[in-house]
Amino acid sequence: MRIPESPDLSTFNYHLPDEKIAKHPLANRDDSKLLLYEKGHISDKIFREAPDFIDEDTTLFFNNTKVIPARIHFQKETGAQIEIFLLKPILPIPIISTAMESTDDVTWECMVGNLKRWKEETVLYSILNDGKQKIKLEATLVNRSERLVSFKWDNKDYSFAEIVDLAGQVPLPPYLNRAAEPEDKPRYQTVYSKEEGAVAAPTAGLHFTDQILEQLKEKGVKESFLTLHVSAGTFQPIKVDDAREHPMHSEQIEVTIETIKDIAGSKHVVAVGTTSMRSLESLYWFGVRLINGNEQFHIEKLELYQEGNLPSRTQVFQHICGWMTDKGIDKLSGSTEIFIMPGYQFKVCDGLFTNFHQPGSTLMLLVAAFIGEDWQKVYDHALQNDYRFLSYGDSSLLLP
């Protein structure tokens, strides 16, 4: 294994003026700009033109995770506000998709605002109303140091997903620096979102409409879906001098055998978003593990920097497919901490739809790994040509 040298992180801390950050979404998803980068050439398009630039022998891979309203507010009898931000389930099961379906008590790791004002013995209450009946939700701090919070509710006809939908607010990115508004509930969600569990949207997908998806289908472009539940760690800036020391967040992945077959049979693979790209590349390394006799699906941060005679994309995904078939598995679940930085040789992805990312973020390093030093040309062009940045901002299609 040869781990690349840490890039000069100061290079990636470009100046992003506040006025370039899109604080609200456009009225129409596909009105956003699209920066097309194709083999070093940059041109300015509108997102609704995107189907024109995707070859018919391409498969687009979408992340169908659904953002949950993870920000829940309680008020103590003293008047103090306690904000609980759901991070990941712990009990009765750490798998997000299953935890969201639970109708019994659940325990989650959380970020807690005003934590010092919340004592372990104090139970917080909130009365929820679904328009037909009232439901009492209770929250108890069960472990302060690990920020574990237990939730229970008095109507077991409701899953935790339904309780959160009644109690919570849209978890907008911190850099928007504003409270969630009614328009955010539908707009901070892709039109194809399905599997509940993300606390941040896979924002590259926010530009797609049902009409664009239909145009792609009519053209013969294949679509395939996987699930990576985006965690709050996606917003964590790199604060160390050596990028390799950055503590990468772990995120859960679920993928069906049909999607594995799609990857194995694809001529051109284009990831819709960095979360899809991280999932696809992680799946390759899981396949390498399988070939080497290791069935554990947890990809370590720097596991991807392996040298030697590595198998092809087709070989790896055919192997995963065969293993799943032999095991009688139709859905694969795992996790990844994969950290893609300059020096990584991509194994799966040929193209990427993505927004414009925060300075100094791990996603900036991913883009630089994918298109090389041209990332600076792309970002300079976007800054000079009034592109809107970050989650609600404009899009790019990168075809190196």
Secondary structure, 3 states (H helix, E strand, C coil): CCCCCCCCHHHHCCCCCHHHECCCCCCCHHHCEEEEEECCEEEEEEHHHHHHHCCCCEEEEEECEEECCCEEEEECCCCCEEEEEEEEEEECCCCHHHHHHCCCCEEEEEEEECHHHCCCCCEEEEEEECCCCEEEEEEEEEECCCCEEEEEECCCCCCHHHHHHHHEECCCCHHHCCCCCCCHHHHCCCCCCCEEEECCCCHHHHHCCHHHHHHHHHHCCEEEEEEECCCHHHHCCCCCCCHHHCCCCCEEEEEEHHHHHHHHCCCEEEEECHHHHHHHHHHHHHHHHHHCCCCCCEECCCCCCCCCCCCCHHHHHHHHHHHHHHHCCCEEEEEECCCCCCCCCCCCCCEEEEECCCCCCHHHHHHHHHHCCHHHHHHHHHHHCCCCECCCCCEEEEEC
